């Protein structure tokens, strides 16, 4: 059983490397521009004029700007909703670059993904601890009566709301621990956590994504699959820091630790 679990972890690690190093993966992000910071609509190193209008970002461009929308050369004016899919599927392109429209708490922005980004070309892997069964333990999820939102600092220095759907309880080495977790659209859980290795052997915080709990709230808490947040690979992501109570007083020497 342990051998099977170890093999599955190796496959998971390989998939993670493929995701991180993809042409429009996190290593390709070179900038995030918030449109309110550019009232004249001119973004650094990005052609066209970018403004906001209620529930949309508005792009105005001429043919010489060299932008594409939905794969076709663009000129004129278009209202853009936030891109819901992967960066590779962003509506707006500039050569090989993809310009991803996003919105956070009503603030509109544009992310610039470039397959030729220096971070992607220099990448040498992820330091990760091989699978160890002691870090995979049963857990029980207890949902809150109503979803809660807490304000936490983000990697870009701004505070934003983090939605929390419940509490995940588990035991490590005979000690009980809990994490506040978000509930994803498919029912799976998402925790932002730190531990005694954070900033000292591991990145300053990490993500954990347990599978959707069963009807009885049971799931598996597998720290072997602790993930580095996107901001570990590019400074331009707005990853949330751990909410109160999600800093474990145990050294989680498992999973992804830091970029190599």
ABEGO torsion letter per residue (X at the ends): XAAAAAAAAAAAAAAAAAAAABAABAAABABBBBAAABAAGBBBGBBEBBBBBEABBBBBBBAAAGBBBGGBBBBEBBBBBBBABBAAABABBBEABBBBBBBBGGBBBBBBBBAABAAAAABAEBBBBBBBAAABBBBBBBBBABBBBBBBBBAAGBBBBBBBAEBBBBBBGGBBBBBBBBBBAAGBBBBBBBBAABGBGBBABBBBBBBBBBAAGBBBBBAAABBBBAAAABAABABBBBBBGABBABBBBBEBABBX
